[in-house]
Amino acid sequence: MFSLAALVGFVCAIVFGVHLLIDRAINQAIKSHADMDAMTWARELNANLLASDGALSSGMLTEDQKAVIDAAIKYGKVYAFIVYDTKGRMVYSSDYGAPDPGADRPVNQTAQEVVTSGTSNVQVLQRMSPAGDQSVFVDAFVPAKGQDGRVIGAVQVYLDKSEIATFYHSFLDWIGLLLPVVCAVIYVVPSVAFVMKREQAFARGEDVRQLSRYDALTGALNRHTMSTEAKKRFADRGQDTQIGVFFLDIDKFKTVNDTHGHEFGDAYLKHIASILIASVRETDLVGRMGGDEFVVCFPDACLDLLERVGQKMMHAANQPFEYKGKTIQGSLSIGAHLADPDESGPEALHAADLALYHAKSTGRNKMQVYFKALDTALLRRCEVEARMRQAFDRNEFEVHFQPLSKPSDGSIIGFEALLRLNGADGAPISPTEFIPIAEETGMIQALGMRTLRQAIETAKTWPDDIFLSVNLSPAQFQKGDLVSEIEALLTELAFPAGRLELEVTENLLMADEERVSAQLVGLKRMGISIAMDDFGTGYSSLGYLWKYDFDKLKIDRVFLEGFEFDNLRYREIIETIVTLGHKMGMQVTVEGVENEAQTEMLDEFACDQYQGFLIGKPMPAAQALETINAERPGETSAA
């Protein structure tokens, strides 16, 4: 009996000892797990909710920030949280929101100590209910830091760990009952179950972290995560490792939004993001930087890889996209750069951005690899833009006038107004250089109307039968009020609409046909003549000629330049265009007329107007008036 009792006692002692050891280990695991969860969530809070001091001062959360908090509470990780300022006073509470501006805010000593010390204070609280159920809570005070690493307050996170504690202790009781019988599996079963439960808990935490890493609309990395991850790739690369960078955006995305609505635009953004993500390797990074701008980072890349991936992206983006019965065919512009081994991430991104700007300024729907001359081009662009703004403020833009003549007698019948600008050093800046900058910066709206006003004021001094021709930029049609603006200007200056000719290009019609169409019709109803400029250099759709009922067709100078080295071929082309224009009831003007041999050929085709250096170069307003006076003395307008 003694021996049996001793054996039973010995076994019970072993079971009890193992029970105590397991109980102690599980309690320690609960505390470690709680500490880790509190610190992890607080770090996410610092990174995603308190990136600036604004959240502490205003107590207002954005919808994205609320989404992260709601997701955390939904998964049972966060019971409540409170944000404190640097003095330990409450700024925001998940239970009560922000305190009233005039309310007295007491100081929380623990929060104040955390702010002062810069270290966390985490407490695990265990309570037992009368029914024997155990509740475990974690009360964590963590310093809140701004983007510069400075402590800007404190965050109190209250986590409910009762569920996992109940599981651990229920599991312990189960082991205590079966231990004498199933000693062989006493390690395997709890270990597997413990690991599975822990993975589930971490999976819930990962869901919250995913919300803070990715752009909610497109699924690409958000700006903060993309910047952080790309910085790591650049910091960890080897000496022989090259990193590629794409900076890209969607061509004319604003027009897509304006034409089809923001719901369509959001769907199109998701579509483009899916193309980018599907085109890269698993190790590559795709991030949305905002709006329609994306960045792709290629660790361990080469130029061949960048070319292949870029072409793949553009080909996929060029395919028709359909959403709720609406279809568009879009495109991408890509700036690419293969970073040097000593080049930083921001420097590489800047180079890719320069390449993107070059791709867009030279026609869009293309991929441009960075080259060093782009840095010089950027400096030049900045210089020209600064000079343009200065010239606009000082009214230093000039309007010159190039004459158009009647082939039959060479008399001047009109002038085309051409904008001119000199640099600070007095050297002329080409319109092909400053006009695109004016369009990109939005200056073209005010500059175009000022040019038209100045040209009309000059034309009023000419005889009434001499017309004025002015070019319109596609950007001037974007606001949709061009007709009313020009009508008001003509009324104010008392200038007949019949003496005004406005020139447009095919690019304008292809960019936003519906909006442009209505405004062209409005201009023609006023009696203004509409001319298609640079005909033959673009798409040259006959449908445009029929639809818009142009009054004039202007043949681009490139055809006369071609005539100089291939007479027969270009003669036939010019004759065909002239015949086409006349058959459609339009006058035909030939640009770039520079010698008598050209006029001899053109006279055979009965062209209506000539324009070029042979007729006259662009000249200031005073010289234009002198030219008219020399040809028709005493016939200038009385205005």
Secondary structure, 3 states (H helix, E strand, C coil): CHHHHHHHHHHHHHHHHHHHHHHHHHHHHHHHHHHHHHHHHHHHHHHHCCCCCHHHHHCCCCHHHHHHHHHHHHCCCCCEEEEECCCCEEEEECCCECCCCCCCCCECHHHHHHHHHCCCEEEEEEEECCCCCEEEEEEEEEEEECCCCCEEEEEEEEEECHHHHHHHHHHHHHHHHHCCCCHHHCCHHHHHHHHHHHHHHHHHHHHHHHHHHECCCCCCECHHHHHHHHHHHHHHCCCCCCCEEEEEEECCHHHHHHHHCHHHHHHHHHHHHHHHHHHCCCCCEEEEEECCEEEEEECCCCHHHHHHHHHHHHHHHCCCEEECCEEECCCEEEEEEECCCCCCHHHHHHHHHHHHHHHHHCCCCCEEECCCHHHHHHHHHHHHHHHHHHHHHHCCCEEEEEEEECCCCCCEEEEEEEEEEECCCCCEECHHHHHHHHHHHCCHHHHHHHHHHHHHHHHCCCCCCCEEEEECCHHHHCCCCHHHHHHHHHHHHCCCHHHEEEEECHHHHHHCHHHHHHHHHHHHHCCCEEEEEEECCCCCCHHHHHHHCCCEEEECCHHHHHHCCCHHHHHHHHHHHHHHHHHCCCEEEEECCCCHHHHHHHHCCCCCEEECCCCCCCECHHHHHHHHHHHCCCCCCCC
